[in-house]
């Protein structure tokens, strides 16, 4: 087995201006000695949250973007991401920065846990202990979604996992398996949940408050194929009335795109369970910056794949596009880029005279609306179609503009009510999307599914899952979850490139595990395999 330098600390060392690991470790004991009371532990946990986001990387890797042609400009990292090639640049949105940032946050969480243990693990620090465990689990879950395959229990002992540091300053010498990785994440979550206490949180929505913790637990267990737990944890977030934690889009319809953005990311928005600022140029790219315009969410994707696509909430009887979604009316841009203002750029000036600084986004990694769809999907996969439809109709009630019934074009405007019969009939009249579309009309929201490690039965179960996946796609347009859904369900799709053969992403495609940073591979950590490689854990 190859050995390499301490991966539990390599990210910290790299983030500290490329100082050596030894230099960093020489300072660490003094730093840890200072974390010796409740206030210092609480303060340290602020540094256990990520400051970088994978949203741009995963968005560019997904089916939400397309090539506008060589007439338009793209940056080197954007080109690599779109092609599913190794990204060697080192910007804030690139794999190296994401790797370093997550392992840095894990280091902070581990130091906090050790400080709590050094104080005798008092009950008064239960809230901080839960927060530290959740921060470690969340960072590892984030890394797994970037650098690993989708969890598949039939292959979990073959797919590579990632180093899971639990003791600061201690070497972790192997990647392990996906099975071990998910077991570790699960153990941290399960250890944290009974300890939850929000009393130490001065700004709860920027931390793992109780609702956010259960939303994270629900999503993780959905990916882990633990559907009963996903339902249980999601219900703890949603309560008896999910509308209490969902957006009221009627408040957004008359706003300018900047005002809509500010409302969308406001900490007072009841749907926002957590807010995370991050260094990222995603807001610049999505809004059509000239230097990033070649690969983008364009009018073709908008019209046939996302917000304007023909879908079961349309009153057009599947013969033309749909503008039933509130967000279908909240689109700005041109033929080459169309954006919904949910993650605009926040620019931090370090030198206003020189017009320099750092681009940021404010991410909403957990929301009530997304948690509702986590529960709906878990219900659907369990075969509980009644409860799945109830959640889907709740989502429709807040996301769809009431309209006149298609059959009469008169009467009271309502939101369509979904039933199993209606969805089965609807999808039976819709063709499956072509993996490599030959015409624009060959693009539909009905995808051929190749679920990774689970099954979806023909008929009602597939009809519900198809629509839930489309709901998730439009709602999570920029936050990276679409690429996870493509991986989990083995949905095949194509990235066209002008002047080249189309590139097809296959079910179980090994490129779904983004390649590790070069310096980490050079340090001895096995690289992610690619087609033709022999997968081994030795």
Order of alpha helices (4+ residues) and beta strands (2+ residues): alpha-alpha-alpha-alpha-beta-alpha-alpha-alpha-alpha-alpha-alpha-alpha-beta-alpha-beta-alpha-beta-beta-beta-beta-alpha-alpha-alpha-alpha-alpha-beta-beta-alpha
